[in-house]
Amino acid sequence: MTSQQLILRFPEIKDDLHDEPILAQFAETFGGLLQQAENPGACSADYTPGNLYYLKLLGQVRLHMYGLVSKDKVLAHMQDLLDRHAADPEGFAESLLTADSTL
């Protein structure tokens, strides 16, 4: 996934993040998970894996959209996710799920 595809799929990504190099790396690294990511409904009690991917990967981005989190915090969160993925590429996706999640 490219950063442009990510931006088109998730319009909640504010303009101030569009040209950040880390966004391109984020999109490329997590493209497969981001394709499955789905924003859970406000009344959701049970989260699908797609909901959990959205919450864990894009939760800070969504908060930034509302002005509740700074751009710097979003970029640091993205870097942390990239670092965690680099440390354990095979187990990363599973680390985003809860114990009772089913794929």
N, C-alpha and C positions, 0 to 999 in steps of 0.2 A: 504494500500500500504506500502511496506517495503522500506527502503532507497535503497536497491539494485534494486528493481523494478523502483524506481524513477530515479536512475542513468542510468538504461538501457533505460528508456523511453526518458530521456532528457540528451543526451551525452554532452550537453553544461555545465554540472556541472563538474567543474574542480576537479582534483584528490585531491587537498588540502582540499576539503570539504567532501570527501567521508567518513572519519572516525569521523566526528563531531557528537556528540550525538544529537545536535539540528536538524540535518538533518533527523535522524530517527523519531524524534518527529514531525517534519514538514511533512514528508511523511505520517505518521500515521494519523495525524490530518486532513490534506488536501487531502488525497488520492482520495476521490470522485471528488473533484474539479480538481485535477491534471489529473485524467483520462479524463476529458473533455477539458483540456487545449490544445490549439493549437497555435503555433507560427503564427502570422499573416504575410501575405506576405508583402514584402517591399512597394508595391504600394497600399496596402489596404486603402480604404477610410472609409468603414463601418466595424466595428468590431462586431463579433459574441460574445456571452457570453464566449465561449471557448477561443477566442482571448483575451478578457479582463482578464479572469482568468490567462492566461499565462503571460500577461504583468504585472499584479499586483502581482502575486505570484512568478514569475521567472524572472522578468525584471532585478533585481539587479544581479541575478546569471548570466544572459547573459552578462551583462556589465562586470562582474568579469572575464568571459571567455576571453574577449578582453583586460583585464588588465586596464579597466577604473574605476573600483571600487575595493577597498581593501577587503580582506577576512573578516576583522573585520566589515566592513560596511554591508556586505552580512549577516553575522551572527546576527548583530543587527537588520537588516530588518526582518529576519526570526523570531527573538524573538518578535519584535513588532507585526507581523502578528499573532503569537501564542497568545500574550497577548490580542489583539483585539478580536480574536476568543473566548478566555476564557471569556471575558467580555460580549459578545453577540453572543453565538453560533448560535442562530436562525436567526439573521439578518446579520451574517458575509458575507455569499455568496452574498447577495443582495447589501452589501456595496461595493463590487468589481465592480458592474455593473454601467453603466451610466443610466440616466433617460430614454433614448430612446432604451435601450436594451430590446430584447424580448427573453424569454426563450423557 
